[in-house]
Amino acid sequence: METQFSRLSQHLYVHHGHVNTGILCDGDRALLIDPSGTTFQMTLGELGITKVDQILFTHHHRDSTTDFPISDGVRVGVPTEEASWFTEVETFWNDSQYRWHLYNYHPHNLMLADAIRVTDTYTEGAQIAWGSASLTVLETPGHTDGSVTYLIDVDGKRFAFTGDLIYDEGQLWELYSLQKGQQTSDYHGFLGARDELKQSLEKVRQASPAMLIPTHGAVMDNPDRAIDALLERLAYCYDKYVAISALRHYFPQLFAEFEGHPGHMPIREGKPPPEYLRHFGTTWLIISERDEAFVMDCGSPNVIKQIQQLQADGEISEVTQFWVTHYHDDHVNAIPEFQETFPCETIADSVVAAVITNPIGFRLPCISPAVTRVDRITRDGDSWQWNEFTMTAYHFPGQTYYHGGLLVEGRGVRMFFGGDSFTMAGIDDYCSGNRNLLGADVGYEKCLRLIQELKPTHIFNCHVDPAFDFTDAEIV
């Protein structure tokens, strides 16, 4: 079998499995950093290691901590700030605040499945003497709030085990863990932990290691070049995100420093919706010539009261159809009460229906425990007639994969109800946990191509009063 490890110095090795595990040797005993996976035991055997007497973890994610048996008597060290997520992880899995209505993701669901016994906790500057090596702990948040880097001085060189702070030259392991709110909740904080990440990378740089060894990725023997490339790409990535971010409409103060940046899409002016539409909270309502109502989404009992008031005022007769745009709690929380109050037909895209009829089967951002009855499940392009309007349903994987879009044609207009996928400032792409981004004809590319093809006269967002549209140049 091919060797799965490399030698960094006389006493230091790295096992390359699904993660990189540091192996500091002293005769037949070892200190391990982020041991994980079943193939690791073979490497220990090849190196003649018969005893593991100390283990260090850089952070609490289960991909770097699972499937390695920890024997009694082995010392286990973790970052102080994350100790409870090793020893009391059941408090995460059993607490409803980490299950429903998820707008904050620190910690998030890469948590351990089972608790791990911990003997030692470390903060900034802690020193560990082991064999012929000395280790120093650096607090390096970014990938998680409490991540640490272990500097190992051994055999005349310094090595930095950086966890998932960096993956390779100019690369990260993943973006999802960098979701973090600054002036708002984590939900609105795409790349929100980038400032912490940058500070941590600079701290590691200043320690002057000869090599960076990430938990996932490649060993880097030119740390300055690797860090410089990542910082440059982070800045570029965030600038491109801001250029078309719908969040500029909601929170312009968050992006004041980007005002006037070249290549950023100008924010469109809104246009008034047709007079037969009503907007309450996240709900749009269409009134037909026969005074029937077609309702979209119901996140609050207040919407039910508003509709009842329309009935009392004689503006509508009855609600005859109900469409659910997507599963987010502010769109579905009050649907059970709505369905009890207005016993009309409920319609949803097949992907949306899978979540809202069985929310306990999913663990997603902004998910609600409310269970929705769906009477008609639509497929991409299904059409039907509702009074004088032709309705055409689409799978619309914009803000989230579990999302539908609805084209409503009639009275001389083509109205597209895109849920939360767009505002006049661009795409609602500020939560990486919602994403279905990349590839031909998937995610937002699919959505934009559909808008380009359908050419709606009005686009509607569930949170925004005015309608809007996009030019072909903006879509491209």
N, C-alpha and C positions, 0 to 999 in steps of 0.2 A: 504493500500500500504506500502511496505517495506520502512523504513527510509533510505534516501540517503545521510545522513551526519554523521559525527563523531565529537565528542567534544574533543578538544585538551587541553583546560583549561577553566576556568570560563567564559572568554569573547571571546574565539576563537574557531571557528568551521571550518570544511571543508566539502563542498558539493561535493559528488562523482557522477558526471555525465559523459559526454564524456570527460570532463576535471575536474580537482580538482579546486574548487574555494574557496579561503579563505574568511571567514566571521568574521570580527572583530565587536563585538557587544558592544553597550552602550545603555542599555535600549531597546527602540524600533527602534533605528537607527543603521545603519551599514556602515562600510567601506568594500569594496569588492576588492579581488585580482583575476584578470582574470575571470570575470563572463562571462559565455557562455552557451547557451542552454535553451530550453523552460522549462525543468523540474526544473530549479533552483528556479522559483517563488514559487513552492510548499514548498521547504525547508525554504524559507524566511517566509512563512506563519506559518509553524510549530514552528519556532523560535520566532514568534511574532514580526517580523521586519515589520514596516510600512513605514519606510523612509530609502532610500539609499542616503547618502549625499556625498560619495566620492568613486571613483573607481580608482584602480591602475592596469596597465597592465605591465607584465614583458617583452613582446616583441610583434612584430607587426603581427604575423601569424594569419590568420583568424580563425583557429580552436579554438583559445583561446579568441576570441573577438566577435563572431557572435551570433545573435539571442537573445541578451539581450537588451531590450529597455532602452536607457539612457535618463532619463527625464531632462527637462530644469532645470538649477540650480544645477545639480549634478557636483561636481568637478571631472575632469578626468585627471589623471596623467600618463605620459608615459616617457620612456627613452628619453633624449634630442636628442641622436644620431638618433633615429628612429621616431622622431615627424612627419617629412614630410610624412612618410609611413602610418601614421594615418590620417593626415589632407589633403594630396594632392595625394592620392593613384591613382587617375585617370592619373597622369603623368606617372605612371608605365604602366598601361594597354593601354594607347594611344600612347606610344612611341615605334617606330619600333625597337629601339635598344634592347628592352626587348622582342621582338617577333621573330625576325629573326637572324640567325647567332649567336646563343647563346653559347658563350664560357666562359662567366662569369656569376655567379649565385648569386651575392650579390647586391641587393636582388633577390629573385627568386619567382616562381609563387605560393607560399603559402600566397601571399599578400592578404590584405583585398579586398573584392568585392566592398565595399562602404566606403567612408571616415567616420571618427569618429571625432567629435568635441573634442578638447583638451584644457584644461585650465592651466595645470601645466606640466612642464618638469623637469626631475631630472638627475643629474650627480652624480658621486662618492661622497659619504659622506653626501648627502642631508639628512636632518632630518625632520621628519613629526610627529607632536604631534597630537594624536587623542584619545579622551576619556581617559581611564586609561593607554593607550599604547603609546610607542614611537617607531617609525619606522626609520630604517637607510637604505639608498640605497647603494648597492654595484654594480659596473659595472662588469658584468660577461659574457663577450663575449664567443662565442663558437658555440652555437646553431644558433644564429644570431650575426652579428657584434656589435649590440647595446643592447643585452639582459642585463637585470639587475636582481638582487636578492633583495627581500625586507626582511630585518631582522625585526622581531617584538618582542619587549620586553614587555611582559604583564604577569600579574599574577605570577611574580617571575621567569619566564622562557624566553628563547630566541628561537624563531622559524625562520626558513629560508624558504621563498617561492622562489624556485630556477628556476621557469620557466621550460624550457626543457633542463636544464643543465645535469640532471641525471634523469633516469626513476625509477630505483629501485637499490637494491644492485648489483653493477657490471653491470648494464644495462643502455642502452640509449633508448630513444623513437624511433629514427631513425637515419640512417647514412647520408642521403641525404643532410641534412643541413650543414654537416661538410665538404662538397666538397668546397675546397678553394685552389687557387694557391699560391705557395710560390715564386719560381723562374720562374714559367710559369703561364699560365692562369688557372682559376678555373677548366677548363675542364680536366687538367692533375693533379688535386690536390685531389686525393682520400684521405680522412681523413686529409686534409690539415689544418683544423682548430683545430687539436688535441692539438697543443701546447697552443693555447688560452684556450681551454677547460680545460686542465690540470691546467693552472695558475688560472683559475676561480674557479675550484674545491678546490684548495689549499687556495684561498682567503676565500671561504666559510668555510672551515675547521678551519682556523685561527680565525674566528669569534666565534667559539665554540657554535654553536646552539645545542639545545637538540634534535631537529627534523629537517629533511629535508622534505619539502612538494613540490613535483614536479607538474607541470601543468598536465602532463600525468604520471601515474604510481602510486606507493605505497608510503604511508607515511613511512619514515625511521627513526627509533628511535636510530640507532647507526650510526651517520654520518661518523665517522672514518672508520668503517668497510665497509660501502657502497662505500665510495670514494676510499679506497685502492683497493677494488675488481675491480672497474671500471678502475682505472689507470692500473692495472695489465692486464686486458683484452684488453684494448686499445693497449698496447704495443705488446701483443701477436698477436692481429688481424693485426696490421700493419706489423709486421715481416712476417706473413704468406702471406700477400698481396705482399710484396716485393719479396718473395721467387720465385714467378712465374710471376712477372710483366714484360710485354713487354716493359714497359717504360724504363727499364734498358738499352735497346738497343739504345733508342733515347737520353736519358739524364742520362748517367752513373754517372755524378757528383752529381745528386740528392740523390744517394744511396751509396755514398762512405763509410759511417759509417757502412753499412751492408756487406761490402766486406768480404768474407770468413765465413759468418755466416753458421753454420751447418744447413743442410736441405734445403738450397737454390739451386734451379736448375741451373746447369752450363749453360752459354749462348752457344747455338749451333753455330758451324761454318756454314757459308753459302755455297751454291754451285752455280755454274754458271747456268743461265737459258738456255734452248735450243736456238740455234742460230736463230730460226724463230720467236722468241718473241721480242717485243720492249716495252720499258717502258718510258712513258712521264708523269711526275707529278704523279697523282694518277691513270693513265690509263695504263692498259696492253693491248697489241695488238698481236694477233696471225696471222701469214701469212701462208696461205695454199700453197700447191704445185702448185696450179693454180694462185697464187699471189693475191687471195682474202684476205680481212682483216676481222677479227672478233675483235671487240673493246669492252673493258669493262670500263665503267665510263668516264665522261668528266666534270671535274671541272673547266677548264680554257679555254678561247679561244685560248691560246697558243697551246693546244693539237690539236685543229683543224688545226692550221698552220703546226704543225709537221706532221700530217697525209697527208696534202696536199703536203708537201715536199717529203714524201715517194712516193706519186703518181708521182710527177714531176721527181723524180730520177728513176722511173721505178721499184721500189721495190714492190709496190702493184698496182693492177689494180683498184679495187673498194672496198668499205666497204659494206658487204652484211648482217651482223648481228651485233647487239649491245646489250650488257648485262649490267644491272645496279646492282651492288653488294648491295648497301644500300643507304639510303636517305641523308646522311650527305652532307653539302653544298659543301665541297671540292671535292665531287664526282659527283654532279649534277648541279652545278651552270650554266654551259655552255651547258647543254643538249639541250635546245630549239634551240640554234644556231647550235649545232651539227646536230640535226635532220633536220634542214632546209638545211644544207650543204650536208649531206649524207642521202638521203631518203631511209634508209635501215629498216629492221624489228627490232623493239625494243622489248626486252624480259626481264621480271623480275619476281621474285617470287611473289606470291599473296600478301604476307604481305608487301613486299617492294612497290609493285604497289599501294597499298591502300594509302600510304603516298605521293609518288612522283606524282601521278595524282591529288591529292587533298591536298596539303600541308597546306592550310588555315584551314583544319579540325583537325590539330594536333599542339600541343605545346611541342616541344621536343628539346633536346640539338642539336646544330649545324644544325638546320633545315633551308632550303632555300625556298624562295618564288617561285623559278623556277618550272614551271609546265611541267611535262614530259608526252608525249604520249606513252602509252604502247600497243603494237600490239598483244603480246602473253603473257598471264599470266600462269606461271608454278606452279605446285603443287609438293610436296616433291617426288623426285624420277623420275620426268618426263625426258625422254631422246629423243634426236633427233640427226640426222646426219648433220654435217656441213663439206662439203668436206671430207677429209680423217679422220676427228676426230668425235668421239662419245661424245656428250655433255650430261651431266646428271645434272639436277638442284636440289637443296635442299634448304629447309628453314634452315637457319644457324644462330640461335639466339645467336651469340657470342658477339661481341663488342656492338651491340644493338639488340633488339628483331627484329627490322625491317631490316632484313639482309638475303641475300642469299649466297649460296656457289655453285660453279660450278666445277664439275669433267670433265676434258678434257682428253680423251684417244686416243692415236694414236702415230705413229712413235716410238713405243717402250717405251713410258713413260705414266705415270698417273699423270697428273698435277691437283692440286686442288687450285682453286682461292678462297681464304677465305676472300676476302675484307680486312678489317682492323682487323680481329679477332685474329691474332697471329703474333708475330715476333719470331726470333730465341731465344729470351730471355723469351718467355712465352706468356701469354694471355693479350690482349689489354683491360684490365679491370680497367682502371684508372678513369673512370667517372661513379659515382654511378647512375647518371641520365639515363645512357644507359642500366642499368642492367636488366638481366633476369636470375638470378643466380641459385636459389636453387630449389631442388626437383629432383626426379628421372626422368631422360631423358628430362630435360628441360635446357635451358640456355647453359652454357659452358659444362655441363656434356653431353648434347645431342651432342654438336659439337665434343667433344673429342672422344666420342664413335663412331661417324661417321668417324673421321679420323682413328681411330683404325681399323674400319671395312673396309674402302676403301683402306688403305695402299698406299697412294699416294707416288710416287717417288720424287715429288717436291711439296712444298707448297709455295704459293705466297701471299705476302702482298702488297697492293696497294701503300704503301709508301716506300717500300724497294726493292732495285735492286736485291740482290741475292735471290735465292730460298733457301729453307731449309726443314728439316723434323724433326720428333721427334721419339725417341725410344719408345717401348712399356713401358719401365720402367718410362720414363718421363711422358707419358700420364697418367699412373696410379697414 
